[in-house]
Amino acid sequence: RPGARDPFGPSPLPDGDRQAVSFDGNLPYWLDVAAFETLAQGASRPGRSGQANIEDLEQAIELYRGDLLEGFYVRQAPAFEDWLRAQRTRLRELAVQVLHAAITHHASRGEAGHAAGIRYATRLLSLEPWREGAHRQLGEAVVEVVRRHAVLRLRLDQIEQRLRATLEARGLLSVRQ
């Protein structure tokens, strides 16, 4: 009702009728798309420290959960559908850039970044499976993890052999055949 007093104060939530919707951006609100764009663009600003940069990238990645208004359609509204398609494309491209930046960051960290690099490359490939570079980065990270696992397994086997030999030499372990 026009002129009705809201007991909770003003609300930025949409108001309108069957022809138009309005949103009061001057009132406090939080919008996931705006937060995503701010984090994604802020992470790429020069002069940011590496840790702050990756934190912004990772927060942006958490916020991007798929296409804008996925599954939402308005019949007989071609202008809206055109706008929505353009926004979906723009936000998806920004998400791909953010994921690529996170993958590159974690790849530069060596061992410490492999798990996150694998996670982000997998996420990127779920959005755009034709990205050859992401397949390459994923493969490289997986190979490094497997290689590292093999080295650790070898070291563990060597330690086990030394321990067994030491215990046998001291008579603390009997060898059964």
C-alpha positions in Angstrom: 0.0 0.0 0.0 1.4 3.4 -1.0 2.2 5.5 2.1 1.9 2.6 4.5 4.4 2.7 7.3 6.8 -0.3 7.6 7.3 -1.2 11.3 10.8 -2.4 10.5 12.0 0.7 8.7 12.7 1.3 5.1 13.6 -1.8 3.0 15.7 -1.9 -0.2 13.7 -4.9 -1.4 12.0 -4.5 -4.8 8.8 -2.7 -5.0 6.6 -2.5 -8.1 3.7 -3.8 -10.1 3.2 -6.1 -13.1 5.0 -3.6 -15.4 8.1 -2.4 -13.4 10.2 -3.2 -10.4 12.3 -0.7 -8.4 15.1 -1.2 -5.9 16.4 1.5 -3.5 20.2 1.1 -3.7 20.6 4.0 -1.3 19.5 1.8 1.6 21.8 -0.8 3.1 21.8 -4.2 1.3 24.2 -7.0 0.3 24.1 -8.4 -3.2 26.1 -11.5 -4.1 26.7 -10.3 -7.7 28.1 -7.0 -6.5 30.3 -8.6 -3.9 31.6 -11.1 -6.5 32.4 -8.3 -9.0 34.1 -6.2 -6.2 36.3 -9.1 -5.0 37.2 -10.2 -8.6 38.1 -6.7 -9.7 39.8 -5.8 -6.4 42.0 -8.9 -6.6 43.4 -7.8 -9.9 44.3 -4.3 -8.8 48.1 -3.5 -8.9 49.7 -3.0 -5.5 47.8 -5.6 -3.6 49.8 -8.1 -1.6 49.8 -11.7 -2.8 47.9 -13.0 0.2 45.2 -10.4 0.1 44.9 -11.0 -3.7 44.4 -14.7 -3.3 41.9 -14.3 -0.5 39.8 -12.0 -2.6 40.0 -14.5 -5.5 39.0 -17.4 -3.3 36.1 -15.4 -1.8 34.9 -14.5 -5.3 35.1 -18.1 -6.3 33.0 -19.1 -3.3 30.4 -16.5 -4.4 30.1 -17.7 -8.0 27.7 -20.6 -7.9 26.6 -20.7 -11.5 24.8 -18.7 -14.0 22.9 -15.6 -12.8 19.2 -16.4 -12.1 19.7 -19.9 -13.5 16.3 -21.5 -14.3 14.6 -18.1 -14.1 12.7 -17.0 -17.2 10.1 -14.4 -18.0 7.7 -15.2 -20.8 7.2 -12.6 -23.5 10.1 -10.5 -22.2 12.8 -10.6 -25.0 14.5 -7.5 -23.7 14.9 -9.0 -20.3 16.1 -12.3 -21.7 18.7 -10.4 -23.8 19.9 -8.5 -20.8 20.0 -11.7 -18.7 22.0 -13.6 -21.3 24.5 -10.7 -21.6 24.9 -10.6 -17.7 25.3 -14.4 -17.5 28.0 -14.3 -20.2 29.8 -11.4 -18.5 29.8 -12.9 -15.1 30.8 -16.4 -16.3 33.8 -14.8 -18.2 34.7 -13.0 -15.0 34.5 -16.3 -13.0 36.7 -18.0 -15.6 39.3 -15.2 -15.2 39.2 -15.5 -11.4 39.5 -19.2 -11.5 42.4 -19.0 -14.0 44.2 -16.4 -11.7 43.7 -18.7 -8.7 45.1 -21.7 -10.6 48.1 -19.7 -11.7 48.7 -18.4 -8.2 48.5 -21.9 -6.6 50.7 -23.4 -9.4 53.4 -20.9 -8.5 53.4 -22.1 -4.9 54.6 -25.6 -5.8 53.7 -28.4 -3.4 51.7 -26.1 -1.2 49.4 -25.1 -4.0 48.7 -28.4 -5.7 45.5 -29.3 -3.9 43.9 -25.9 -4.4 45.1 -25.8 -8.0 43.4 -29.1 -8.7 40.2 -27.9 -7.0 40.1 -24.7 -9.0 41.1 -26.3 -12.3 38.3 -28.9 -11.8 35.8 -26.1 -11.1 37.0 -24.2 -14.2 36.6 -27.3 -16.4 33.0 -27.8 -15.0 32.2 -24.3 -16.4 34.1 -24.6 -19.7 35.3 -28.2 -20.4 36.9 -27.2 -23.7 39.7 -25.1 -22.0 42.9 -27.0 -23.0 45.1 -24.9 -20.7 43.0 -25.9 -17.7 43.3 -29.6 -18.6 47.0 -29.1 -18.9 47.2 -27.3 -15.5 45.0 -30.0 -13.9 47.2 -32.8 -15.3 50.4 -31.1 -14.2 49.1 -30.7 -10.6 47.8 -34.2 -10.4 51.2 -35.6 -11.7 53.0 -33.6 -9.1 50.7 -34.9 -6.3 51.2 -38.5 -7.5 54.9 -38.0 -7.7 55.1 -36.5 -4.2 53.0 -39.4 -2.9 55.4 -41.9 -4.5 58.4 -40.2 -3.0 56.8 -40.1 0.5 55.8 -43.8 0.1 59.4 -44.6 -0.8 60.7 -42.7 2.2 58.2 -44.4 4.5 59.3 -47.8 3.2 63.0 -47.0 3.8 62.2 -45.9 7.4 60.2 -49.1 7.9 63.2 -51.2 6.6 65.7 -49.4 8.9 63.4 -49.7 11.9 62.9 -53.4 11.2 66.6 -54.0 10.8 67.4 -52.1 14.0 64.8 -54.0 16.0 65.9 -57.3 14.6 69.6 -56.5 15.4 68.7 -55.8 19.0 66.6 -58.9 19.3 63.4 -56.9 19.8 61.7 -58.3 16.7 61.7 -61.9 15.6 61.5 -62.7 11.9 58.9 -65.4 11.1 59.1 -67.1 7.8 
